[in-house]
């Protein structure tokens, strides 16, 4: 009877050790998956951040260029100088409006991701709806 009890306890111990190894393997796999996902998210975050920085720098450069160009344009117009069609106040105003109304990098990235996640629309078929 004692031998049977020891054998049963050894069997349970082996079963528990086996379960422990399986659970440790699951935890390790979950950690690897989590690290891979975090790495991907960090890369995406860096891309968005870099895009935002680039966007901000180009916007600042354009605004600086516009403000310095606009000031020269006003002085030139007041002095009676012709700056040509690109120096007109209407063109400068349209450029500023286009710059200020462009989407943010985060919004642009989200829209791009949404577009990529949707299936493409069906292609039109040649001759559809035509009668010959």
DSSP file (Angstrom, degrees, kcal/mol; ACC not computed):
  #  RESIDUE AA STRUCTURE BP1 BP2  ACC     N-H-->O    O-->H-N    N-H-->O    O-->H-N    TCO  KAPPA ALPHA  PHI   PSI    X-CA   Y-CA   Z-CA
    1    1 A X     >        0   0    0      0, 0.0     4,-2.1     0, 0.0     5,-0.1   0.000 360.0 360.0 360.0 -41.6    0.0    0.0    0.0
    2    2 A X  H  >  +     0   0    0      1,-0.2     4,-2.4     2,-0.2     5,-0.2   0.896 360.0  52.3 -64.0 -40.8    2.9    2.4    0.8
    3    3 A X  H  > S+     0   0    0      1,-0.2     4,-2.4     2,-0.2    -1,-0.2   0.895 109.0  50.1 -61.8 -41.0    4.5    1.5   -2.5
    4    4 A X  H  > S+     0   0    0      2,-0.2     4,-2.4     1,-0.2    -1,-0.2   0.889 110.3  50.3 -64.8 -40.2    1.3    2.3   -4.4
    5    5 A X  H  X S+     0   0    0     -4,-2.1     4,-2.3     2,-0.2    -2,-0.2   0.916 111.5  47.3 -65.5 -43.4    1.0    5.7   -2.6
    6    6 A X  H  X S+     0   0    0     -4,-2.4     4,-2.4     2,-0.2    -2,-0.2   0.913 112.4  50.2 -63.3 -43.2    4.6    6.6   -3.5
    7    7 A X  H  X S+     0   0    0     -4,-2.4     4,-2.3     1,-0.2    -2,-0.2   0.910 110.7  49.2 -62.3 -43.2    4.0    5.6   -7.1
    8    8 A X  H  X S+     0   0    0     -4,-2.4     4,-2.4     2,-0.2    -1,-0.2   0.897 111.3  49.3 -63.1 -41.6    0.8    7.7   -7.2
    9    9 A X  H  X S+     0   0    0     -4,-2.3     4,-2.5     2,-0.2    -2,-0.2   0.881 110.6  50.3 -66.8 -37.9    2.7   10.7   -5.8
   10   10 A X  H  X S+     0   0    0     -4,-2.4     4,-2.6     2,-0.2    -2,-0.2   0.907 110.2  50.4 -65.4 -40.7    5.5   10.3   -8.3
   11   11 A X  H  X S+     0   0    0     -4,-2.3     4,-2.3     2,-0.2    -2,-0.2   0.920 112.3  46.8 -62.3 -44.3    2.9   10.1  -11.1
   12   12 A X  H  X S+     0   0    0     -4,-2.4     4,-2.7     2,-0.2    -2,-0.2   0.892 111.2  52.1 -65.2 -39.5    1.2   13.3   -9.8
   13   13 A X  H  X S+     0   0    0     -4,-2.5     4,-2.6     2,-0.2    -2,-0.2   0.929 110.5  47.3 -62.1 -45.2    4.6   15.0   -9.5
   14   14 A X  H  X S+     0   0    0     -4,-2.6     4,-2.3     2,-0.2    -2,-0.2   0.897 112.4  50.3 -63.0 -40.0    5.6   14.1  -13.1
   15   15 A X  H  X S+     0   0    0     -4,-2.3     4,-2.4     2,-0.2    -2,-0.2   0.915 111.8  47.2 -64.0 -43.4    2.2   15.3  -14.3
   16   16 A X  H  X S+     0   0    0     -4,-2.7     4,-2.6     2,-0.2    -2,-0.2   0.889 111.7  50.5 -66.2 -38.9    2.6   18.6  -12.4
   17   17 A X  H  X S+     0   0    0     -4,-2.6     4,-2.3     2,-0.2    -2,-0.2   0.897 110.8  49.7 -64.5 -39.4    6.1   19.1  -13.8
   18   18 A X  H  X S+     0   0    0     -4,-2.3     4,-2.2     2,-0.2    -2,-0.2   0.918 111.5  48.3 -64.1 -44.3    4.8   18.4  -17.3
   19   19 A X  H  X S+     0   0    0     -4,-2.4     4,-2.8     1,-0.2     5,-0.2   0.909 110.1  52.9 -61.4 -42.0    2.0   21.0  -16.8
   20   20 A X  H  X S+     0   0    0     -4,-2.6     4,-2.6     1,-0.2    -2,-0.2   0.921 109.0  48.5 -61.1 -44.6    4.5   23.5  -15.4
   21   21 A X  H  X S+     0   0    0     -4,-2.3     4,-2.2     2,-0.2    -1,-0.2   0.898 111.9  49.7 -62.8 -40.7    6.7   23.1  -18.5
   22   22 A X  H  X S+     0   0    0     -4,-2.2     4,-2.2     2,-0.2    -2,-0.2   0.923 112.7  46.9 -63.4 -44.0    3.7   23.5  -20.8
   23   23 A X  H  X S+     0   0    0     -4,-2.8     4,-2.6     2,-0.2    -2,-0.2   0.894 111.1  51.3 -65.9 -39.8    2.7   26.7  -19.0
   24   24 A X  H  X S+     0   0    0     -4,-2.6     4,-2.4    -5,-0.2    -1,-0.2   0.888 109.8  50.5 -63.9 -37.8    6.2   28.1  -19.0
   25   25 A X  H  X S+     0   0    0     -4,-2.2     4,-2.4     2,-0.2    -2,-0.2   0.901 110.5  49.8 -65.5 -40.4    6.3   27.4  -22.8
   26   26 A X  H  X S+     0   0    0     -4,-2.2     4,-2.6     2,-0.2    -2,-0.2   0.923 111.2  48.8 -62.6 -44.5    3.0   29.3  -23.2
   27   27 A X  H  X S+     0   0    0     -4,-2.6     4,-2.6     1,-0.2    -2,-0.2   0.918 111.4  49.8 -62.0 -43.7    4.3   32.2  -21.1
   28   28 A X  H  X S+     0   0    0     -4,-2.4     4,-2.4     2,-0.2    -1,-0.2   0.909 111.8  48.0 -62.8 -41.9    7.5   32.3  -23.2
   29   29 A X  H  X S+     0   0    0     -4,-2.4     4,-2.5     2,-0.2    -2,-0.2   0.906 111.7  50.1 -65.0 -41.2    5.5   32.3  -26.4
   30   30 A X  H  X S+     0   0    0     -4,-2.6     4,-2.6     2,-0.2    -2,-0.2   0.895 110.8  50.1 -63.9 -39.7    3.1   35.0  -25.1
   31   31 A X  H  X S+     0   0    0     -4,-2.6     4,-2.9     2,-0.2    -2,-0.2   0.919 110.6  49.0 -64.5 -43.2    6.2   37.1  -24.2
   32   32 A X  H  X S+     0   0    0     -4,-2.4     4,-2.4     2,-0.2    -2,-0.2   0.926 112.8  47.5 -62.1 -43.7    7.7   36.7  -27.6
   33   33 A X  H  X S+     0   0    0     -4,-2.5     4,-2.5     2,-0.2    -2,-0.2   0.912 113.0  49.2 -62.9 -42.1    4.4   37.7  -29.3
   34   34 A X  H  X S+     0   0    0     -4,-2.6     4,-2.9     2,-0.2    -2,-0.2   0.929 111.1  48.8 -63.5 -45.1    4.1   40.7  -27.0
   35   35 A X  H  X S+     0   0    0     -4,-2.9     4,-2.4     2,-0.2    -2,-0.2   0.897 111.5  50.1 -62.4 -40.1    7.7   41.8  -27.7
   36   36 A X  H  X S+     0   0    0     -4,-2.4     4,-2.2     2,-0.2    -1,-0.2   0.923 112.8  46.4 -64.2 -43.2    7.2   41.4  -31.4
   37   37 A X  H  X S+     0   0    0     -4,-2.5     4,-2.7     2,-0.2    -2,-0.2   0.913 112.9  49.4 -65.1 -42.5    3.9   43.5  -31.3
   38   38 A X  H  X S+     0   0    0     -4,-2.9     4,-2.7     2,-0.2    -2,-0.2   0.891 109.7  51.7 -64.2 -38.7    5.6   46.1  -29.1
   39   39 A X  H  X S+     0   0    0     -4,-2.4     4,-2.2     2,-0.2    -1,-0.2   0.920 111.1  47.6 -62.6 -43.4    8.5   46.3  -31.5
   40   40 A X  H  X S+     0   0    0     -4,-2.2     4,-2.5     2,-0.2    -2,-0.2   0.912 112.6  49.0 -63.5 -43.2    6.1   46.8  -34.4
   41   41 A X  H  X S+     0   0    0     -4,-2.7     4,-2.8     2,-0.2    -2,-0.2   0.884 110.1  51.4 -65.2 -38.3    4.2   49.5  -32.4
   42   42 A X  H  X S+     0   0    0     -4,-2.7     4,-2.6     2,-0.2    -1,-0.2   0.911 110.7  48.5 -63.7 -41.3    7.4   51.3  -31.6
   43   43 A X  H  X S+     0   0    0     -4,-2.2     4,-2.4     2,-0.2    -2,-0.2   0.916 113.3  47.1 -64.8 -42.7    8.4   51.3  -35.3
   44   44 A X  H  X S+     0   0    0     -4,-2.5     4,-2.6     2,-0.2    -2,-0.2   0.918 112.5  49.9 -64.1 -42.8    5.0   52.6  -36.2
   45   45 A X  H  X S+     0   0    0     -4,-2.8     4,-2.7     1,-0.2    -2,-0.2   0.904 110.9  49.3 -62.6 -41.5    5.2   55.2  -33.5
   46   46 A X  H  X S+     0   0    0     -4,-2.6     4,-3.0     2,-0.2     5,-0.2   0.906 110.8  50.4 -64.9 -40.8    8.6   56.3  -34.7
   47   47 A X  H  X S+     0   0    0     -4,-2.4     4,-2.6     2,-0.2    -2,-0.2   0.935 112.9  45.5 -61.9 -46.1    7.4   56.5  -38.3
   48   48 A X  H  X S+     0   0    0     -4,-2.6     4,-2.7     2,-0.2    -2,-0.2   0.917 114.6  48.8 -63.4 -42.8    4.5   58.7  -37.3
   49   49 A X  H  X S+     0   0    0     -4,-2.7     4,-2.7     2,-0.2    -2,-0.2   0.920 112.4  47.5 -63.3 -44.4    6.7   60.8  -35.0
   50   50 A X  H  X S+     0   0    0     -4,-3.0     4,-2.7     2,-0.2    -2,-0.2   0.906 113.0  49.3 -63.4 -41.2    9.3   61.3  -37.8
   51   51 A X  H  X S+     0   0    0     -4,-2.6     4,-2.8    -5,-0.2    -2,-0.2   0.909 111.6  49.1 -63.8 -42.2    6.5   62.1  -40.3
   52   52 A X  H  X S+     0   0    0     -4,-2.7     4,-2.8     2,-0.2    -2,-0.2   0.914 112.1  48.3 -64.1 -42.8    5.0   64.6  -37.8
   53   53 A X  H  X S+     0   0    0     -4,-2.7     4,-2.7     2,-0.2    -2,-0.2   0.929 113.4  46.9 -62.2 -45.3    8.5   66.2  -37.3
   54   54 A X  H  X S+     0   0    0     -4,-2.7     4,-2.7     2,-0.2     5,-0.2   0.920 113.5  48.8 -62.2 -44.2    9.1   66.4  -41.0
   55   55 A X  H  X S+     0   0    0     -4,-2.8     4,-2.7     2,-0.2    -2,-0.2   0.928 112.3  48.4 -60.6 -46.8    5.6   67.9  -41.6
   56   56 A X  H  X S+     0   0    0     -4,-2.8     4,-2.7     1,-0.2    -2,-0.2   0.915 112.6  48.0 -62.1 -44.4    6.1   70.4  -38.8
   57   57 A X  H  X S+     0   0    0     -4,-2.7     4,-2.5     2,-0.2    -1,-0.2   0.914 113.8  46.3 -64.5 -42.6    9.5   71.5  -40.1
   58   58 A X  H  X S+     0   0    0     -4,-2.7     4,-2.6     2,-0.2    -2,-0.2   0.888 112.8  50.5 -68.9 -36.3    8.3   71.8  -43.7
   59   59 A X  H  X S+     0   0    0     -4,-2.7     4,-2.8    -5,-0.2     5,-0.2   0.930 111.8  47.5 -64.8 -44.6    5.2   73.7  -42.5
   60   60 A X  H  X S+     0   0    0     -4,-2.7     4,-2.6     2,-0.2    -2,-0.2   0.908 112.8  49.4 -61.6 -41.4    7.4   76.1  -40.5
   61   61 A X  H  X S+     0   0    0     -4,-2.5     4,-2.8     2,-0.2    -2,-0.2   0.915 112.8  47.0 -64.5 -42.5    9.8   76.5  -43.5
   62   62 A X  H  X S+     0   0    0     -4,-2.6     4,-3.1     2,-0.2    -2,-0.2   0.914 113.4  47.9 -66.4 -41.8    6.8   77.3  -45.8
   63   63 A X  H  X S+     0   0    0     -4,-2.8     4,-3.2     2,-0.2     5,-0.2   0.909 113.6  47.7 -65.3 -40.2    5.3   79.7  -43.3
   64   64 A X  H  X S+     0   0    0     -4,-2.6     4,-2.5    -5,-0.2     5,-0.3   0.924 114.5  46.6 -63.8 -44.2    8.7   81.4  -42.9
   65   65 A X  H  X S+     0   0    0     -4,-2.8     4,-2.8    -5,-0.2     5,-0.2   0.911 114.6  48.1 -63.0 -42.4    9.1   81.5  -46.6
   66   66 A X  H  X S+     0   0    0     -4,-3.1     4,-3.6     2,-0.2     5,-0.3   0.935 112.4  47.2 -65.2 -46.5    5.6   82.8  -47.1
   67   67 A X  H  X S+     0   0    0     -4,-3.2     4,-1.9     2,-0.2    -2,-0.2   0.901 117.2  42.8 -65.5 -39.0    5.9   85.5  -44.4
   68   68 A X  H  X S+     0   0    0     -4,-2.5     4,-1.7    -5,-0.2    -1,-0.2   0.893 119.0  44.8 -72.6 -37.9    9.3   86.7  -45.7
   69   69 A X  H  X S+     0   0    0     -4,-2.8     4,-2.4    -5,-0.3    -2,-0.2   0.868 112.1  52.4 -70.2 -37.0    8.0   86.5  -49.3
   70   70 A X  H  X S+     0   0    0     -4,-3.6     4,-2.5    -5,-0.2    -2,-0.2   0.898 108.4  50.5 -67.4 -40.6    4.7   88.1  -48.5
   71   71 A X  H  X S+     0   0    0     -4,-1.9     4,-2.0    -5,-0.3    -1,-0.2   0.918 113.0  45.5 -62.9 -43.1    6.5   91.0  -46.8
   72   72 A X  H  X S+     0   0    0     -4,-1.7     4,-2.9     1,-0.2    -2,-0.2   0.879 111.6  53.6 -66.8 -37.7    8.7   91.5  -49.9
   73   73 A X  H  X S+     0   0    0     -4,-2.4     4,-2.7     2,-0.2    -2,-0.2   0.912 108.5  48.2 -64.0 -42.8    5.7   91.2  -52.1
   74   74 A X  H  X S+     0   0    0     -4,-2.5     4,-2.5     2,-0.2    -1,-0.2   0.911 114.4  46.3 -64.3 -42.6    3.8   93.9  -50.3
   75   75 A X  H  X S+     0   0    0     -4,-2.0     4,-2.1     2,-0.2    -2,-0.2   0.903 113.7  48.9 -65.9 -40.6    6.9   96.2  -50.4
   76   76 A X  H  <>S+     0   0    0     -4,-2.9     5,-3.3     2,-0.2     4,-0.4   0.909 112.4  47.3 -67.0 -41.0    7.4   95.4  -54.1
   77   77 A X  H ><5S+     0   0    0     -4,-2.7     3,-1.1     3,-0.2    -2,-0.2   0.914 112.5  50.1 -65.2 -42.0    3.8   96.1  -55.0
   78   78 A X  H 3<5S+     0   0    0     -4,-2.5    -1,-0.2     1,-0.3    -2,-0.2   0.855 110.6  50.1 -64.1 -33.6    3.8   99.3  -53.0
   79   79 A X  T 3<5S-     0   0    0     -4,-2.1    -1,-0.3    -5,-0.2    -2,-0.2   0.516 121.0-111.0 -82.4  -4.4    7.0  100.3  -54.8
   80   80 A X  T < 5 +     0   0    0     -3,-1.1     2,-0.2    -4,-0.4    -3,-0.2   0.628  68.0 145.7  86.9  13.6    5.3   99.5  -58.1
   81   81 A X      < -     0   0    0     -5,-3.3     2,-0.6    -6,-0.2    -1,-0.3  -0.613  47.2-129.7 -85.9 145.4    7.4   96.5  -58.9
   82   82 A X        -     0   0    0     -2,-0.2     3,-0.1     1,-0.1    -5,-0.0  -0.848  21.2-177.2 -96.6 120.0    5.9   93.5  -60.8
   83   83 A X        -     0   0    0     -2,-0.6     3,-0.3     1,-0.3     4,-0.2   0.455  42.7-121.9 -92.1  -1.8    6.5   90.2  -59.1
   84   84 A X    >   -     0   0    0      1,-0.2     3,-1.1     2,-0.1    -1,-0.3  -0.261  46.6 -50.1  85.6-179.0    4.8   88.2  -61.8
   85   85 A X  G >  S+     0   0    0      1,-0.2     3,-0.8     2,-0.2     6,-0.2   0.784 133.9  56.0 -66.1 -28.1    1.8   85.8  -61.4
   86   86 A X  G 3  S+     0   0    0     -3,-0.3    -1,-0.2     1,-0.2    -2,-0.1   0.649 103.6  55.6 -79.7 -13.1    3.4   83.8  -58.5
   87   87 A X  G <  S+     0   0    0     -3,-1.1    -1,-0.2    -4,-0.2    -2,-0.2   0.418  79.6 117.7 -96.7   1.0    3.9   87.0  -56.4
   88   88 A X  S <> S-     0   0    0     -3,-0.8     4,-2.2    -4,-0.3     3,-0.2  -0.350  74.2-121.1 -70.2 150.4    0.2   88.1  -56.5
   89   89 A X  H  > S+     0   0    0      1,-0.2     4,-2.5     2,-0.2     5,-0.2   0.840 112.1  57.1 -59.2 -33.6   -1.6   88.3  -53.2
   90   90 A X  H  > S+     0   0    0      2,-0.2     4,-2.4     1,-0.2    -1,-0.2   0.920 107.8  46.2 -64.9 -42.9   -4.2   85.8  -54.4
   91   91 A X  H  > S+     0   0    0     -6,-0.2     4,-2.4    -3,-0.2    -2,-0.2   0.921 113.6  49.0 -65.4 -43.8   -1.6   83.2  -55.2
   92   92 A X  H  X S+     0   0    0     -4,-2.2     4,-2.3     1,-0.2    -2,-0.2   0.906 111.5  49.3 -63.2 -41.2    0.1   83.7  -51.8
   93   93 A X  H  X S+     0   0    0     -4,-2.5     4,-2.5     2,-0.2    -1,-0.2   0.913 111.2  49.6 -64.4 -42.3   -3.3   83.5  -50.0
   94   94 A X  H  X S+     0   0    0     -4,-2.4     4,-2.4     2,-0.2    -2,-0.2   0.888 110.2  51.0 -64.1 -38.6   -4.1   80.2  -51.8
   95   95 A X  H  X S+     0   0    0     -4,-2.4     4,-2.4     2,-0.2    -2,-0.2   0.930 111.3  47.3 -63.6 -44.5   -0.7   78.8  -50.9
   96   96 A X  H  X S+     0   0    0     -4,-2.3     4,-2.7     1,-0.2    -2,-0.2   0.915 112.0  49.9 -63.8 -42.2   -1.2   79.6  -47.3
   97   97 A X  H  X S+     0   0    0     -4,-2.5     4,-1.7     1,-0.2    -1,-0.2   0.908 111.3  49.3 -62.1 -42.0   -4.7   78.2  -47.3
   98   98 A X  H  < S+     0   0    0     -4,-2.4     4,-0.5     2,-0.2    -1,-0.2   0.894 112.9  47.5 -65.3 -39.6   -3.4   75.0  -48.9
   99   99 A X  H >< S+     0   0    0     -4,-2.4     3,-0.9     1,-0.2    -2,-0.2   0.938 114.8  44.6 -65.9 -46.9   -0.6   74.7  -46.4
  100  100 A X  H 3< S+     0   0    0     -4,-2.7    -1,-0.2     1,-0.2    -2,-0.2   0.725 113.1  50.5 -74.1 -21.2   -2.9   75.3  -43.4
  101  101 A X  T 3< S+     0   0    0     -4,-1.7    -1,-0.2    -5,-0.2    -2,-0.2   0.439  81.7 113.3 -97.7   1.8   -5.7   72.9  -44.6
  102  102 A X  S <  S-     0   0    0     -3,-0.9    -3,-0.0    -4,-0.5    -4,-0.0  -0.439  76.7 -99.3 -70.9 148.8   -3.4   69.9  -45.3
  103  103 A X        -     0   0    0      1,-0.1    -1,-0.1    -2,-0.1    -2,-0.0  -0.255  36.7-103.7 -70.2 154.9   -4.1   67.0  -42.9
  104  104 A X     >  -     0   0    0      1,-0.1     4,-2.9    -3,-0.1     5,-0.2  -0.343  31.7-111.7 -69.5 158.1   -1.9   66.3  -39.9
  105  105 A X  H  > S+     0   0    0      1,-0.2     4,-2.6     2,-0.2     5,-0.2   0.868 118.2  51.8 -60.7 -36.3    0.6   63.4  -40.3
  106  106 A X  H  > S+     0   0    0      2,-0.2     4,-2.3     1,-0.2    -1,-0.2   0.930 112.7  44.5 -66.8 -43.9   -1.3   61.3  -37.7
  107  107 A X  H  > S+     0   0    0      2,-0.2     4,-2.7     1,-0.2     5,-0.2   0.916 113.9  50.3 -65.7 -42.1   -4.6   61.8  -39.6
  108  108 A X  H  X S+     0   0    0     -4,-2.9     4,-2.5     1,-0.2    -2,-0.2   0.908 111.5  48.4 -62.2 -41.8   -2.9   61.1  -42.9
  109  109 A X  H  X S+     0   0    0     -4,-2.6     4,-2.5    -5,-0.2    -1,-0.2   0.899 112.0  49.2 -65.2 -40.3   -1.3   57.9  -41.6
  110  110 A X  H  X S+     0   0    0     -4,-2.3     4,-2.4     2,-0.2    -2,-0.2   0.912 112.6  47.3 -65.9 -42.0   -4.6   56.8  -40.2
  111  111 A X  H  X S+     0   0    0     -4,-2.7     4,-2.6     2,-0.2    -2,-0.2   0.904 112.1  50.5 -65.0 -40.4   -6.4   57.4  -43.5
  112  112 A X  H  X S+     0   0    0     -4,-2.5     4,-2.3    -5,-0.2    -2,-0.2   0.923 111.2  48.1 -62.1 -44.4   -3.6   55.6  -45.4
  113  113 A X  H  X S+     0   0    0     -4,-2.5     4,-1.6     1,-0.2    -2,-0.2   0.900 111.6  50.7 -63.3 -40.7   -3.9   52.6  -43.0
  114  114 A X  H  X S+     0   0    0     -4,-2.4     4,-1.0     1,-0.2    -2,-0.2   0.919 110.0  49.6 -63.2 -43.6   -7.7   52.6  -43.5
  115  115 A X  H  < S+     0   0    0     -4,-2.6     3,-0.4     1,-0.2    -1,-0.2   0.894 111.7  48.5 -62.2 -39.6   -7.4   52.7  -47.2
  116  116 A X  H  < S+     0   0    0     -4,-2.3    -1,-0.2     1,-0.2    -2,-0.2   0.781 108.0  55.2 -71.7 -25.5   -4.9   49.8  -47.2
  117  117 A X  H  < S+     0   0    0     -4,-1.6     2,-0.3    -5,-0.2    -1,-0.2   0.683  95.0  80.7 -81.7 -17.1   -7.2   47.8  -44.9
  118  118 A X  S  < S-     0   0    0     -4,-1.0     2,-0.1    -3,-0.4     3,-0.1  -0.637  89.3-109.1 -89.9 146.8  -10.1   48.0  -47.2
  119  119 A X        -     0   0    0     -2,-0.3     3,-0.1     1,-0.1    -1,-0.1  -0.442  43.4-100.3 -69.4 148.2  -10.5   45.7  -50.3
  120  120 A X        -     0   0    0      1,-0.1    -1,-0.1    -2,-0.1     3,-0.1  -0.332  42.1-100.4 -67.5 151.8  -10.0   47.5  -53.6
  121  121 A X        -     0   0    0      1,-0.1    -1,-0.1    -3,-0.1     2,-0.0  -0.338  48.7 -89.8 -68.0 154.8  -13.1   48.5  -55.5
  122  122 A X        -     0   0    0      1,-0.1     2,-0.2    -3,-0.1    -1,-0.1  -0.364  43.8-113.3 -66.2 144.8  -14.0   46.2  -58.4
  123  123 A X        -     0   0    0      1,-0.1     2,-0.1    -3,-0.1    -1,-0.1  -0.519  33.4-106.5 -76.2 143.7  -12.6   47.2  -61.7
  124  124 A X        -     0   0    0     -2,-0.2     2,-0.3     1,-0.1    -1,-0.1  -0.433  33.6-126.3 -68.7 145.3  -15.0   48.3  -64.4
  125  125 A X    >   -     0   0    0     -2,-0.1     3,-1.3     1,-0.1     2,-0.3  -0.718  23.2-110.4 -93.4 144.1  -15.6   45.8  -67.1
  126  126 A X  T 3  S+     0   0    0     -2,-0.3     3,-0.1     1,-0.3    -1,-0.1  -0.520 100.0  11.1 -73.0 134.2  -15.1   46.8  -70.7
  127  127 A X  T >  S+     0   0    0      1,-0.3     3,-1.4    -2,-0.3     2,-0.3   0.540  85.3 153.4  79.9   5.7  -18.3   47.0  -72.7
  128  128 A X  T <  S+     0   0    0     -3,-1.3    -1,-0.3     1,-0.3     3,-0.1  -0.536  72.5   5.9 -70.5 128.6  -20.5   46.7  -69.6
  129  129 A X  T 3  S+     0   0    0     -2,-0.3     2,-0.4     1,-0.3    -1,-0.3   0.491 101.7 122.4  80.6   3.7  -23.9   48.4  -70.3
  130  130 A X    <   -     0   0    0     -3,-1.4     2,-0.5    -4,-0.0    -1,-0.3  -0.771  49.8-150.9 -98.5 142.7  -23.1   49.1  -73.9
  131  131 A X              0   0    0     -2,-0.4    -3,-0.0    -3,-0.1    -4,-0.0  -0.949 360.0 360.0-112.0 134.9  -25.3   47.8  -76.7
  132  132 A X              0   0    0     -2,-0.5    -1,-0.1     0, 0.0    -2,-0.0   0.424 360.0 360.0 -98.7 360.0  -23.6   47.1  -80.0
